[in-house]
């Protein structure tokens, strides 16, 4: 093994220890990528389990076709991840190993009591559909929610601008002069791009667009 390879493995190992101190991960499991054999042939499950046996036990629980050699390894009962991680990363036949980190739940969700019904925004399989077949709205909101300067054009047959969910966010044209008998809205509406449509959320201004 070259010095460069040894350095990279050491870097990965200590980086993982640092991450593990801050992120949650599954106890009793590791994500392990096994090295291919000669001719770039992947080791069989039995051969991988043999390598694990030499490290004190464990078994391949699952494999990933997308990344050759990558497996979920179940450790023997009572064995802790931090106790074996270094040995796994030094072992022959293993390219690298790291904890099976737990994906954290996003904390930013609307206070709409009916949000759970909007599977297109956040699909948990609530309508017997496919979980995560959605637009990942909560994930986007976790990154950015402010939009006071954004005006959303809702293309529909009409809009109830007095609705409690919409009233506070309805956009008002500052160029409109009440009672002057002129539709001051028209030039501004024509400037709006109707390329995309999107829904109201987190303080975005809303304007109803009449399509003729």
RAGI-V983052 format. One record per helix or strand. SS is the DSSP state (alpha for helix, beta for strand). FROM is the first residue (numbers start at 1). TO is the last residue. If there is no record, write none. Layout:
# RAGI-V983052
ss=<SS;SS>
from=<FROM;FROM>
to=<TO;TO>
This chain:
# RAGI-V983052
ss=<alpha;beta;alpha;alpha;beta;beta;alpha;beta;alpha;alpha;beta;alpha;beta;alpha;beta>
from=<3;25;38;45;59;70;81;94;115;137;151;167;170;185;205>
to=<20;34;40;54;63;74;90;101;117;143;155;169;170;191;209>
